[in-house]
Amino acid sequence: MNKENVKIVELNAENWYDCCELEVSTEQKEYMEPNAISIAQSKFETTLKPYAIYAADKIVGFLMYNSVQEELDGFWIYRIMVDKKFQGKGIGKAATELMILEMAKLPNAKKKIIVGYHPENLGAHHLYSSLGFIDHGDRFGKEMAVILHVNN
């Protein structure tokens, strides 16, 4: 997949339902809430920013981040998923890079972007380490939190 074909679009009336129909692989289900839960959460926690991931004009994934700082004085990535039929093509990495660019625009001089994931989720581990996220030993329940420092 050519990463120039990947884009993220804010969730809207035209794309939200398609995002609800996306699925991760069976082995990933234990690590992630369904997209419908995340979308509902964003309607009540209005600082959460949900996006559809498109590849060649087809909705193939979903992501969401918080636009205000939280634990560890950072901006958290809440969800990043690519449908099981489109995994392994670089779409998740390209979409995460686009999300980081959006998050870098958030107001704060010293930005930390943080994501939590289960240590056994090797796909997440490889994705975030390839993007420069560092494990400083922070843990939240069963999840580890990794940090990326972003300069303005």
C-alpha positions as a printed NumPy array, in Angstrom:
array([[  0.   ,   0.   ,   0.   ],
       [  1.368,   3.371,  -0.996],
       [  1.248,   5.535,   2.118],
       [  0.293,   8.572,   0.012],
       [ -3.053,   6.783,  -0.476],
       [ -3.682,   6.796,   3.298],
       [ -5.559,   9.676,   4.902],
       [ -7.427,  10.316,   8.116],
       [-10.778,  12.099,   8.15 ],
       [-12.65 ,  13.313,  11.22 ],
       [-15.558,  11.058,  12.067],
       [-18.816,  12.381,  10.622],
       [-22.356,  11.386,   9.681],
       [-21.124,   9.747,   6.475],
       [-18.339,   7.543,   7.863],
       [-19.129,   6.617,  11.474],
       [-21.204,   3.528,  10.699],
       [-18.577,   2.091,   8.351],
       [-16.075,   2.437,  11.2  ],
       [-18.407,   0.441,  13.465],
       [-18.374,  -2.454,  10.994],
       [-14.564,  -2.791,  10.933],
       [-13.023,  -5.744,  12.773],
       [ -9.601,  -6.658,  14.091],
       [ -8.28 , -10.207,  13.883],
       [ -9.522, -12.743,  16.421],
       [ -6.255, -12.681,  18.404],
       [ -6.41 ,  -8.864,  18.67 ],
       [ -9.986,  -8.686,  20.026],
       [ -8.887,  -9.206,  23.632],
       [ -6.742,  -6.057,  23.437],
       [ -9.258,  -3.606,  22.019],
       [-12.775,  -2.28 ,  22.532],
       [-15.096,  -2.311,  19.502],
       [-15.084,   0.928,  17.513],
       [-18.737,   1.547,  18.403],
       [-17.727,   1.821,  22.085],
       [-14.981,   4.318,  21.233],
       [-17.348,   6.375,  19.088],
       [-19.932,   6.468,  21.881],
       [-17.202,   7.449,  24.357],
       [-16.221,  10.385,  22.121],
       [-19.768,  11.752,  22.29 ],
       [-19.567,  12.009,  26.081],
       [-15.878,  12.882,  26.434],
       [-15.791,  15.732,  23.95 ],
       [-12.001,  16.196,  24.1  ],
       [-11.627,  12.847,  22.297],
       [-11.057,  13.204,  18.549],
       [-12.209,  10.205,  16.465],
       [-11.081,   9.693,  12.854],
       [-11.74 ,   7.233,  10.059],
       [ -8.698,   5.846,   8.261],
       [ -9.01 ,   5.726,   4.489],
       [ -6.829,   3.862,   2.012],
       [ -7.522,   4.615,  -1.64 ],
       [-10.871,   6.195,  -0.656],
       [-12.059,   3.117,   1.281],
       [-12.578,   3.157,   5.05 ],
       [-10.13 ,   0.626,   6.467],
       [ -9.545,   1.716,  10.058],
       [-10.331,   3.919,  13.027],
       [ -8.285,   6.007,  15.422],
       [ -8.938,   8.371,  18.301],
       [ -6.851,  10.606,  20.536],
       [ -7.408,  13.039,  23.393],
       [ -6.883,  16.726,  22.671],
       [ -6.079,  17.589,  26.301],
       [ -3.225,  16.403,  28.495],
       [ -3.83 ,  13.553,  30.899],
       [ -1.664,  11.183,  32.915],
       [  2.097,  11.666,  32.598],
       [  1.378,  15.204,  31.313],
       [  0.83 ,  13.84 ,  27.834],
       [ -1.686,  13.629,  25.028],
       [ -2.974,  10.06 ,  24.793],
       [ -3.754,   7.95 ,  21.774],
       [ -6.924,   6.083,  22.688],
       [ -7.448,   3.851,  19.665],
       [ -5.712,   2.846,  16.476],
       [ -7.044,  -0.084,  14.509],
       [ -6.973,  -1.349,  10.953],
       [ -9.531,  -3.85 ,   9.717],
       [ -8.219,  -7.421,   9.602],
       [ -8.514,  -7.492,   5.786],
       [ -6.118,  -4.535,   5.441],
       [ -3.479,  -5.296,   8.077],
       [  0.173,  -5.815,   7.193],
       [  0.177,  -3.201,   4.418],
       [  1.665,  -0.232,   6.315],
       [ -1.707,   1.487,   6.679],
       [ -1.596,   1.567,  10.488],
       [  1.849,   3.124,  10.522],
       [  0.939,   5.723,   7.878],
       [ -2.284,   6.62 ,   9.732],
       [ -0.446,   6.871,  13.059],
       [  2.106,   9.207,  11.485],
       [ -0.759,  11.401,  10.224],
       [ -2.359,  11.339,  13.677],
       [  0.93 ,  12.388,  15.29 ],
       [  1.066,  15.36 ,  12.893],
       [ -2.45 ,  16.355,  13.99 ],
       [ -1.559,  15.917,  17.661],
       [  1.587,  18.02 ,  17.185],
       [ -0.698,  20.977,  16.386],
       [ -2.303,  20.823,  19.846],
       [ -1.445,  23.792,  22.069],
       [  1.478,  23.042,  24.37 ],
       [  5.165,  23.871,  24.091],
       [  6.569,  20.508,  25.196],
       [  4.4  ,  17.737,  23.851],
       [  4.412,  14.134,  24.904],
       [  2.258,  11.7  ,  22.973],
       [  1.495,   8.568,  24.935],
       [ -0.136,   5.285,  24.062],
       [ -0.932,   2.346,  26.274],
       [ -1.116,  -1.24 ,  25.102],
       [ -0.958,  -4.749,  26.455],
       [  2.656,  -6.004,  26.518],
       [  1.653,  -9.188,  24.672],
       [  0.262,  -7.195,  21.74 ],
       [  3.336,  -7.581,  19.553],
       [  1.796,  -5.749,  16.588],
       [  1.285,  -2.64 ,  18.714],
       [  4.776,  -2.977,  20.16 ],
       [  6.402,  -3.105,  16.72 ],
       [  4.297,  -0.223,  15.405],
       [  5.007,   2.167,  18.259],
       [  8.697,   1.318,  18.608],
       [  9.16 ,   1.844,  14.843],
       [  7.716,   5.353,  15.268],
       [ 10.106,   6.265,  18.091],
       [  7.909,   5.657,  21.158],
       [ 10.033,   4.796,  24.21 ],
       [  9.137,   2.592,  27.174],
       [ 10.125,   4.394,  30.385],
       [  8.572,   1.724,  32.601],
       [  5.172,   3.407,  33.081],
       [  2.332,   0.938,  33.681],
       [ -1.419,   1.428,  33.991],
       [ -3.096,  -1.754,  35.119],
       [ -2.273,  -4.435,  32.55 ],
       [ -1.035,  -1.921,  29.992],
       [  2.365,  -0.402,  29.425],
       [  2.568,   3.245,  28.374],
       [  5.129,   4.361,  25.811],
       [  6.039,   7.969,  25.074],
       [  6.969,   9.971,  21.994],
       [  8.375,  13.476,  22.45 ],
       [  7.219,  15.89 ,  19.754],
       [  8.903,  19.225,  19.142],
       [  6.932,  22.164,  17.794]])
